[in-house]
Amino acid sequence: MTIIAADAFLLPSIDSPWLQAIEALGHGILIADAHLQVRWVNTKLAEQLSISKAEVEKKLPLSALFNDIEVKDLSADLTTSANSCLATKTTQRLIVNLAPADKPRSYFDVLLLCFQPSEDIAPVLLMVLEDRTKIILTEKMRRDFVANVSHELRTPLSVLKGYTETLLSGALKDYDLAVDFITTIEQHANRLTRLVEDLLDLSKFEADNFILPLEVISLEPLLLRVQGLAQAKASLKNITVVTQPLPKKLPKIMGHVSSLEQVFLNLVDNAIKYSPADTTISISFQPSDAHVVVAIADEGIGIEAKFVPRLFERFFRVDKTRSKHLGGTGLGLSIVKHTVQAHHGDIWVESTPGVGSTFMVKLHRVLA
């Protein structure tokens, strides 16, 4: 029998159903020869590692793919495992943390498979990268969410328990003190109620089968109603809520009236909370060919650029002390974002510290 050299490498034609099937897989696939030189990758792997598919297939060493990856000994671990796989023809598996310097951390499950088409051909290495980033980050979000909820519940529950015990221990006999304690208990009970209601709203929006019933509605009466409802609270700080002149032929949108009303009330309420007295909050309307943008601008304290990307995260607060003092649950903007997304719309913010913030909600207009 003639033994072909160890560097012999047979790869089916690109039109081969075998390669086409691998190309269509949702995982990254790499094929290397016995010298650990990359001979073929599918499009998914090139995307995962942000590399050029054409460049990779020019007999690039396997370890070279990970030169820019900031993880200790990853290249060495892969090379060691790959050599072991080729030597023993047994499957090797690694869980690795790929962290490019210019990208968010990514998590991959790497499976190394060794196969030999025939006795005359040297073993071939096949590497499968399964992107587990979303799964791992989702699990982290779940843990953070549980921790945040527990933290938010602990304070009002402690107050309720402590003040109730004090009342039962004899404070009820002092009428003025009892009234003060019961008032505090009511405030924290209301805070708990708001938190539970917000959590229920979030769970509703995040349910897989949730669909918000949309219909053709007019924004003009909705925005005017929001202005009227918000003005009473704004007047306590001598803040004026104004609605800019609306176009004569105001386009209608696809929306859910009560949900959108809650979105705009929440945004205006936040503007009132974080604006100084004697300022103005403006509600404006910007129609385009396919969309409608409602902008709510304030003259408040503004938001630093580094905090803007996290503004719509659950329980995220720019100033935790100030936010809790103002009575927020930390879920309002997250619910706003989910509601807008349920309308197939978008929301973003532009802000300058010390000048103010503008929240913009983009919705689909009904085309005549």
Buried (B, 14 or more C-beta within 10 A) or exposed (E): EEEEEEEEBEBEEEEEEEBEEBBEEEBBBBBBBBBBBBBBBBEBBBEBBEBEEEEBBEEBBBBBBBEBBEBEEBBEBBBEBBBBBBEEEEEBEBEBBBBBEEEEEBBBBBBBBBEEEEEEBBBBBBBBBBBBBEEBBEEEEEEEBEEBBEEBBEEBEEBBEEBBEBBEEEBEEEEEBBEEBBEBBEEBEEBBEBBEEBBEBBEEBEEEEEEBEBEEBBBBEBBEBBBEBBBEBBEEBEBEBEBEEBEEEBBBBBBBBEBBBBBBBBBBBBBBBBBEEEBBBBBBBEBEEEBBBBBBBBBBBBBEEEBBEEBBBBBBBBEEEEBBEBEBBBBBBBBBBBBBEBBEBBBBBBBEEEEBBBBBBBBBBBEE
